[in-house]
């Protein structure tokens, strides 16, 4: 063997100093200023990767015995560690496991690259602690155990269980690596978390979609097979299918994917059975064209484009997304109408993302919207708060109920809200119907699903028949479970021009809700609600039309750790808004302006602890 020159020996020693073992079972090899190999002995369940959110994503190829198993993206820590994310490697035991990492930030030297915080802190573990470390994690709204969540999708009901899938980043708390996360519930309140259901593949990330139960074996995979349709988002957006024989716990992707292609951006397939024509109907959002496309099929594999809806109608400022088409009863009659739900971003009624809808008729191929007397199609909003988006319904809900849930955030600031272990939660489940308002138009009636009543714990306060004036009448909110509660409030503004309902804490942080009977408006002001400086778009005053001329108003108000949902008790309007108070709101006060008002009833319930 030849002797090494002093220079060569020095280089080898230098390389050895850079390629040190980070932890037992982990070996780091730096190939250059932005390329590193991580060799892993897969005798544990997880690789734990350290994350720093302000850093750009690194691209990671995971190879087992030299074969690429998956590619994903992680903001590997450079200067400090915000949290860890797990990579499940339990399927790769007895294999040579390698992470080929390409960072987005180059260094002046390998020495500098080797000093990044991530390399010394990658480790192996058989467990990953999902214990809540966040003060703003919801107490009773569904939220992921960790990581980023946005659109709910693929929701179906079968065998007594509600299945909820959602857009999930398993490798960080900002948007990336879109995968279908999965939770299920027997009561719409307590949720059990399951392993991810559908992961990215060679066709792209797994964007939003829908699920149905194929009771007639239309697709040929078997009777009662769960069929999922989703958008494969790679270079282009195409529609793919998967099926499940174990009630949606695991899915097998259809070998003939994609099943629908288009030469322009289209996404978020929503699927349902149309009984009169004995066909499946599927809607996709023709996102940049601001329209919805309507397809039909007999076998779920071969689809015919029948029509398009939306060009030039409704809010057009942003891309159209996440369609849903529902037939709903009209309250107080034996009639029904169809509602086409259209999520868009930006262009919402108060900026950013929001949900508009159209009422009309559907014949199995074409949706025809109702018009005003002048022939125009009105723009209507499902929720007038800032934080209600991507709302879609459960397929196959019992008793033909139309139950929906939304993503409780706004694309203007979703990635910047003051949490890190997780980001985002879902709204409470809501039941939909229709009603005809005093203006003669038909609107959505939105109320909390009846299952929500089970959240109520002990009654914390009850007040009846109290007059109020300009001096606020102040009542204490519960302190149990960080002050989360449900408030039932009915009042009459009588001679007052406006009535204010204020939630406040000892730090003078507050939310002010105002009823204006003369203008038939109900507003929500969170400009002083707590932490608001993470986005210029977060401090906001929003309002909803009450859709009635009356001095009376009844409300159901749900306060969670970082959200407030205000429902008109009869379902005329909803306002959903995030709030981040430094400490829980401790009081509710009612006052009037320009006259006297009267509280008919104020009842406050504690909220029970739930599994979510």
C-alpha positions in Angstrom: 0.0 0.0 0.0 1.3 3.4 -0.9 1.9 5.9 1.8 -0.4 9.0 1.8 1.2 12.3 1.2 0.8 14.7 4.1 -1.7 16.8 2.1 -3.8 13.7 1.3 -3.7 12.5 4.9 -4.8 16.0 6.0 -7.7 16.0 3.6 -8.8 12.6 4.9 -8.6 13.8 8.5 -10.5 16.9 7.6 -13.2 14.8 5.8 -13.5 12.5 8.9 -14.0 15.6 11.1 -16.9 16.7 8.9 -18.5 13.2 8.4 -18.8 12.4 12.1 -21.6 10.2 13.5 -24.4 12.5 14.7 -26.1 9.9 16.9 -26.2 6.1 17.4 -27.3 4.6 14.1 -26.8 7.8 12.1 -23.8 8.7 10.0 -23.3 12.0 8.3 -21.3 12.4 5.1 -21.0 15.9 3.5 -20.4 15.7 -0.2 -20.3 19.4 -0.8 -21.6 22.7 0.4 -25.3 21.8 -0.2 -25.4 18.0 -0.5 -25.2 15.6 2.4 -25.7 11.8 2.8 -27.3 10.6 6.0 -26.8 6.8 6.5 -29.2 5.2 8.9 -29.3 1.9 10.7 -33.1 1.3 10.6 -33.5 -0.4 14.0 -36.0 2.2 15.3 -39.4 3.3 14.1 -38.5 7.0 13.4 -35.8 9.3 12.2 -36.4 12.6 14.0 -35.4 15.6 11.9 -34.8 19.0 13.4 -36.8 21.9 11.8 -36.1 25.6 11.6 -39.2 27.3 10.1 -37.4 30.4 8.7 -35.1 28.2 6.5 -35.9 27.1 2.9 -36.9 23.5 2.3 -34.2 20.9 1.8 -35.0 18.1 -0.7 -34.7 14.6 0.8 -34.6 11.4 -1.2 -35.1 8.4 1.0 -33.4 5.3 -0.5 -33.7 1.7 0.8 -31.2 -0.7 -0.7 -30.4 1.9 -3.4 -34.1 2.3 -4.5 -35.8 5.7 -4.0 -38.8 5.1 -1.8 -40.0 8.7 -1.4 -39.0 12.3 -1.9 -40.1 14.9 0.6 -39.1 18.4 1.7 -38.1 19.6 5.2 -36.8 22.9 6.5 -33.8 21.4 8.2 -32.5 23.5 11.0 -29.5 25.7 10.3 -29.2 28.0 13.3 -31.7 26.8 15.9 -34.3 24.0 16.3 -37.9 25.0 16.5 -39.2 21.4 16.7 -38.7 17.9 15.3 -40.7 15.9 12.7 -40.7 12.1 12.4 -40.0 10.0 9.3 -41.4 6.6 9.8 -38.8 4.0 8.7 -40.5 0.9 10.2 -41.0 -0.6 6.8 -37.3 -0.6 6.0 -35.8 -2.8 8.7 -32.9 -5.0 7.5 -32.3 -2.6 4.6 -29.5 -0.2 3.8 -31.2 3.2 4.4 -29.9 6.4 3.1 -31.2 10.0 3.0 -29.7 12.0 0.1 -30.2 15.6 1.3 -29.9 18.7 -1.0 -30.2 21.9 0.9 -31.4 25.1 -0.7 -28.7 27.3 0.9 -25.2 26.9 -0.4 -22.2 27.5 1.9 -18.8 28.9 1.2 -17.2 25.6 2.4 -18.0 22.1 3.6 -16.8 23.1 7.0 -19.5 25.8 7.2 -22.1 23.4 5.9 -21.2 20.8 8.5 -21.9 23.2 11.3 -25.7 23.4 10.6 -27.7 22.6 13.7 -29.5 19.7 12.0 -26.6 17.4 11.4 -25.7 17.1 15.1 -29.3 16.6 16.1 -30.7 14.0 13.7 -31.6 10.9 15.8 -33.5 7.7 15.9 -36.4 6.9 18.2 -39.2 4.3 18.7 -41.6 7.1 19.8 -42.6 10.6 18.8 -44.1 12.8 21.5 -47.3 14.5 20.2 -48.2 15.9 23.7 -49.5 19.4 23.2 -46.9 22.0 23.8 -48.9 24.9 22.4 -51.0 27.3 24.4 -53.2 27.9 21.3 -54.0 24.3 20.4 -57.8 24.0 20.3 -59.6 22.4 23.2 -62.4 20.8 21.2 -61.9 21.5 17.5 -60.3 18.8 15.3 -56.7 19.5 14.6 -53.7 17.4 13.5 -51.4 15.9 16.2 -48.6 17.9 14.6 -47.7 19.5 11.3 -49.5 21.7 8.8 -53.2 21.1 7.9 -55.4 22.9 5.3 -58.4 21.7 3.3 -60.7 19.0 4.7 -61.3 16.5 1.9 -62.4 12.9 1.1 -65.0 12.9 3.9 -67.5 10.0 4.1 -69.8 8.3 6.6 -69.9 4.5 6.8 -70.8 1.9 9.5 -71.4 4.5 12.1 -68.2 6.4 11.6 -67.4 9.8 10.2 -64.1 9.8 8.3 -62.3 13.1 7.8 -59.3 13.4 5.5 -57.3 16.6 5.2 -54.4 18.2 3.5 -51.4 17.4 5.7 -47.7 18.2 5.7 -46.3 15.4 7.9 -42.8 17.0 7.8 -43.4 20.5 9.1 -45.9 23.2 10.1 -45.9 25.1 6.9 -47.5 24.1 3.6 -45.5 21.3 1.7 -45.6 17.6 1.0 -49.4 17.5 0.5 -50.7 14.2 1.8 -54.1 12.9 2.9 -54.1 12.9 6.7 -56.9 10.9 8.3 -59.1 11.0 11.4 -62.3 9.3 12.3 -65.1 9.8 14.8 -68.3 8.1 16.0 -69.8 11.4 17.2 -68.3 14.3 15.2 -66.7 15.5 18.4 -64.1 13.0 19.6 -61.6 12.2 16.9 -59.1 9.3 16.6 -56.0 10.0 14.5 -54.8 7.4 12.0 -51.7 7.0 9.8 -51.6 9.0 6.6 -54.0 7.6 4.0 -52.6 8.6 0.6 -49.0 9.8 0.0 -47.4 11.6 -2.9 -46.2 9.5 -5.9 -44.7 9.9 -9.3 -47.7 11.8 -10.5 -47.3 14.5 -7.8 -48.5 15.6 -4.4 -52.0 14.5 -3.3 -54.3 17.5 -3.4 -57.9 17.7 -2.2 -60.7 15.4 -3.4 -63.6 13.4 -2.2 -64.7 9.8 -1.2 -67.8 7.8 -1.8 -69.0 4.3 -0.9 -69.5 2.3 -4.1 -72.6 0.4 -3.0 -73.3 -0.9 -6.5 -69.7 -1.9 -7.4 -69.7 0.6 -10.3 -65.9 0.6 -10.4 -65.5 -3.1 -10.2 -63.3 -3.1 -7.1 -66.0 -4.7 -5.0 -69.4 -3.8 -3.4 -69.1 -1.1 -0.7 -65.5 -0.3 -1.6 -64.5 3.2 -0.6 -63.5 5.1 -3.7 -61.3 8.2 -3.4 -60.8 10.8 -6.1 -58.0 13.4 -5.7 -55.8 15.7 -7.6 -52.3 14.5 -8.5 -50.4 17.8 -8.5 -47.1 17.5 -10.3 -46.1 19.6 -13.3 -49.8 19.6 -14.1 -52.9 18.9 -12.2 -54.7 15.7 -13.1 -57.4 13.6 -11.4 -56.6 10.2 -9.9 -58.5 7.5 -8.1 -57.7 5.1 -5.3 -59.9 2.5 -3.5 -60.1 1.0 0.0 -61.5 -2.3 1.2 -60.8 -1.6 4.9 -63.2 1.4 5.4 -60.7 4.0 4.3 -57.8 3.0 6.6 -55.5 2.2 3.6 -55.9 2.9 -0.1 -54.6 1.2 -3.3 -54.1 3.6 -6.2 -55.8 2.7 -9.4 -53.3 1.3 -12.0 -54.9 3.4 -14.8 -54.3 6.7 -13.1 -54.8 9.5 -14.1 -58.5 9.1 -14.9 -59.2 12.7 -16.0 -56.7 15.0 -17.7 -57.0 18.5 -19.0 -54.6 20.9 -20.7 -55.1 23.5 -18.0 -55.2 23.7 -14.2 -58.1 21.8 -12.7 -58.4 20.3 -9.2 -60.3 19.2 -6.1 -62.7 16.5 -7.6 -66.0 16.3 -5.8 -68.1 13.2 -6.4 -71.7 12.1 -5.8 -74.4 9.8 -7.2 -77.3 11.4 -9.1 -80.2 9.0 -8.8 -82.5 10.3 -11.7 -79.9 9.5 -14.4 -78.2 6.6 -12.5 -74.8 8.2 -13.0 -71.9 9.5 -11.0 -71.4 13.2 -11.2 -68.0 14.8 -10.6 -67.1 18.5 -10.3 -63.6 19.9 -10.6 -62.5 23.5 -10.1 -61.2 24.9 -13.3 -59.2 27.1 -11.1 -57.7 29.9 -13.2 -60.7 30.0 -15.5 -63.0 30.8 -12.5 -65.5 28.1 -13.3 -66.5 24.6 -12.2 -66.5 21.6 -14.7 -69.2 19.0 -14.4 -68.4 15.4 -15.6 -70.6 12.2 -15.6 -69.7 8.5 -15.5 -71.3 5.1 -15.2 -68.2 3.2 -14.0 -66.1 5.9 -12.2 -63.3 5.3 -14.7 -64.5 6.8 -18.0 -65.7 10.3 -17.7 -67.6 12.7 -20.0 -67.4 16.5 -19.6 -71.0 17.7 -19.7 -70.9 21.4 -18.8 -69.1 24.3 -17.1 -70.5 26.8 -14.7 -69.2 30.2 -13.4 -67.6 32.2 -16.1 -68.1 35.9 -15.1 -70.3 35.0 -12.1 -69.9 35.6 -8.4 -66.5 36.7 -6.9 -63.9 36.3 -9.6 -60.8 37.9 -8.1 -59.1 34.7 -7.0 -58.7 31.1 -8.1 -61.8 28.8 -7.7 -61.3 25.7 -5.6 -63.0 22.9 -3.6 -66.4 22.6 -5.2 -69.4 20.9 -3.7 -72.9 20.4 -5.1 -75.8 19.6 -2.7 -79.5 19.3 -2.9 -81.0 20.9 0.2 -84.5 21.3 1.6 -86.1 24.7 2.0 -87.2 25.3 5.6 -91.0 25.5 6.0 -91.8 23.9 2.7 -91.7 20.6 0.8 -89.4 22.1 -1.8 -85.7 21.6 -2.5 -83.0 23.5 -4.4 -79.4 22.8 -5.4 -76.5 24.7 -3.9 -73.1 24.9 -5.6 -70.4 25.7 -3.1 -67.3 27.5 -4.5 -64.3 28.3 -2.4 -62.0 31.0 -3.7 -58.7 32.6 -2.8 -58.1 35.5 -2.8 -61.3 37.6 -3.3 -63.2 36.8 -0.2 -65.8 39.2 1.2 -63.3 40.6 3.7 -60.0 39.7 1.9 -58.1 36.5 1.4 -59.9 33.1 1.1 -63.6 32.6 1.7 -66.6 30.5 0.6 -69.2 31.7 -1.8 -72.3 29.7 -3.0 -74.9 29.8 -5.7 -78.5 28.5 -5.4 -80.2 27.0 -8.4 -81.2 23.8 -10.2 -79.4 20.8 -11.4 -80.5 18.2 -14.1 -77.6 15.8 -13.8 -75.5 17.6 -16.4 -75.9 21.3 -15.9 -76.2 23.7 -13.0 -78.5 26.7 -13.6 -78.3 29.5 -11.0 -81.2 31.5 -9.7 -81.2 35.1 -10.7 -82.5 38.4 -9.3 -85.4 40.2 -11.1 -82.8 42.1 -13.2 -81.3 38.9 -14.4 -78.1 39.0 -12.5 -76.7 36.2 -10.3 -76.2 37.3 -6.7 -72.9 36.6 -4.8 -73.6 35.0 -1.5 -71.2 34.1 1.3 -71.4 31.0 3.4 -69.6 32.5 6.4 -68.7 36.2 6.9 -65.8 35.7 9.2 -62.1 35.8 8.1 -61.3 32.2 8.9 -63.6 29.8 7.1 -62.4 28.1 3.9 -62.4 24.9 1.8 -65.8 23.9 3.2 -67.2 20.6 1.8 -69.7 18.0 2.9 -69.6 14.4 4.2 -70.7 11.8 1.6 -73.4 9.4 2.8 -74.3 11.2 6.0 -77.3 9.5 7.8 -80.9 10.6 7.3 -79.7 12.5 4.1 -78.2 15.2 6.3 -75.8 17.6 4.6 -73.0 18.0 7.1 -70.0 20.2 6.3 -66.8 21.3 7.9 -64.2 23.9 6.9 -60.6 24.8 7.4 -60.4 27.5 10.1 -57.8 29.9 8.7 -57.1 32.3 5.9 -54.4 32.0 3.2 -53.4 35.6 3.9 -51.7 34.6 7.2 -52.2 30.8 7.7 -48.5 30.1 7.7 -47.7 32.9 10.2 -50.2 32.4 13.0 -48.4 32.1 16.4 -48.2 28.3 16.6 -45.4 26.0 15.6 -46.0 22.4 16.8 -49.1 22.4 14.5 -50.9 24.9 12.3 -54.7 25.0 11.7 -57.8 23.4 12.9 -61.3 22.7 11.5 -64.5 24.5 12.2 -67.2 22.8 14.2 -69.4 20.5 12.0 -72.4 22.3 10.6 -75.7 21.1 9.2 -77.1 22.9 6.1 -80.5 23.6 4.7 -82.1 26.6 2.9 -84.5 29.3 3.9 -86.3 32.1 2.1 -85.5 35.5 3.6 -87.6 38.6 3.9 -86.0 39.9 0.6 -87.5 36.9 -1.2 -84.1 35.3 -1.9 -83.1 31.8 -0.9 -80.1 31.5 1.4 -78.1 28.8 3.2 -79.3 28.0 6.7 -76.2 27.0 8.8 -76.4 25.6 12.3 -74.0 23.7 14.5 -74.6 19.9 14.0 -76.7 18.5 16.8 -73.8 16.4 17.9 -72.1 19.6 19.1 -74.6 19.8 22.0 -72.7 16.9 23.6 -69.8 19.3 24.3 -71.8 21.1 27.0 -70.6 20.5 30.5 -72.0 22.2 33.6 -74.0 25.4 33.3 -71.7 28.2 34.5 -74.1 31.1 34.4 -77.7 31.9 33.6 -79.3 35.4 33.5 -82.8 36.2 32.4 -84.7 39.4 31.9 -82.0 42.1 32.5 -82.2 45.6 31.2 -78.9 47.1 29.8 -77.9 50.6 29.0 -74.7 52.5 28.1 -73.0 51.2 31.2 -71.9 47.6 30.4 -73.4 44.8 32.3 -70.5 42.5 33.0 -70.5 38.7 33.6 -67.7 36.3 34.4 -66.8 33.6 31.9 -65.7 30.2 33.1 -62.1 29.6 34.1 -62.4 25.8 33.8 -60.4 24.3 30.8 -58.8 27.7 29.9 -62.1 29.4 29.6 -63.5 27.6 26.6 -67.3 27.7 26.6 -70.5 28.0 24.7 -72.6 31.1 25.2 -76.3 31.3 24.4 -77.5 34.9 24.2 -80.8 36.3 23.2 -81.6 40.0 23.5 -83.8 42.8 22.2 -82.3 46.1 21.2 -85.6 47.8 21.9 -84.9 51.6 21.6 -81.1 51.2 21.2 -79.4 52.0 17.9 -76.7 49.3 18.5 -75.9 46.6 21.1 -72.3 45.7 21.9 -71.2 42.3 23.2 -67.6 42.4 24.5 -65.3 39.5 25.4 -62.3 40.8 27.4 -59.5 39.8 29.7 -57.4 41.5 32.3 -54.8 42.6 29.7 -57.5 44.8 28.0 -57.5 42.5 25.0 -61.0 42.3 23.7 -63.4 41.2 20.9 -66.4 43.5 20.3 -69.5 42.2 18.5 -72.1 44.7 17.5 -75.8 44.3 16.5 -77.2 47.1 14.4 -80.9 46.5 13.9 -81.4 49.5 11.7 -78.9 48.2 9.2 -79.7 44.5 9.8 -76.0 43.9 10.5 -73.9 41.9 13.0 -70.2 42.8 13.2 -67.1 41.2 14.8 -64.1 43.4 15.7 -60.9 41.6 16.6 -58.5 44.5 16.1 -57.7 44.4 19.8 -58.2 40.7 20.4 -54.6 39.8 21.5 -51.7 38.9 19.3 -52.4 40.4 15.9 -49.0 41.8 14.7 -48.0 38.6 12.8 -49.9 39.9 9.7 -51.3 43.2 8.6 -54.4 41.4 7.3 -55.2 39.8 10.7 -56.6 42.8 12.6 -60.0 43.2 11.0 -63.7 44.2 11.5 -66.1 41.9 9.6 -69.8 41.8 9.5 -72.8 39.7 8.3 -76.2 40.7 7.1 -78.8 39.3 9.6 -81.3 38.8 6.7 -84.2 40.0 8.8 -85.7 43.3 10.0 -86.0 42.8 13.8 -84.8 44.3 17.1 -84.4 40.7 18.4 -81.3 38.7 18.0 -80.4 35.2 19.3 -76.8 33.9 19.2 -74.8 30.7 19.9 -71.1 31.7 20.5 -68.4 29.0 20.7 -65.1 30.1 22.3 -62.1 27.9 22.0 -58.5 28.5 22.8 -57.8 30.4 19.6 -61.2 30.8 17.9 -64.7 32.2 18.1 -67.6 30.9 16.1 -70.7 33.1 16.2 -73.9 31.5 14.9 -77.2 33.2 14.4 -79.4 30.8 16.5 -81.8 30.4 13.6 -79.0 29.8 11.0 -79.2 33.1 9.1 -75.5 33.9 9.4 -72.1 32.7 10.8 -68.9 34.5 11.6 -65.8 32.4 12.2 -62.7 34.1 13.4 -59.4 33.1 14.9 -58.2 35.0 18.0 -54.9 34.8 19.9 -55.4 36.4 23.4 -52.4 36.3 25.7 -54.6 35.0 28.3 -58.2 33.6 28.0 -61.1 36.1 27.9 -62.5 36.3 31.4 -65.7 38.4 31.0 -68.6 39.0 28.7 -70.3 42.4 28.8 -73.4 43.7 27.1 -74.1 47.4 26.6 -76.4 49.5 24.4 -75.9 52.8 22.5 -78.5 55.4 21.9 -81.3 53.8 24.0 -82.1 50.8 26.2 -81.9 47.1 25.4 -82.8 44.0 27.3 -81.1 40.6 27.8 -83.8 38.0 27.5 -81.5 35.1 28.3 -77.7 34.6 28.8 -76.6 31.1 29.5 -73.0 29.9 29.5 -71.9 26.3 29.5 -68.5 24.9 30.3 -67.1 22.7 27.5 -66.1 19.1 28.2 -62.6 17.7 27.4 -62.7 15.8 24.2 -60.3 13.6 22.2 -59.4 15.6 19.1 
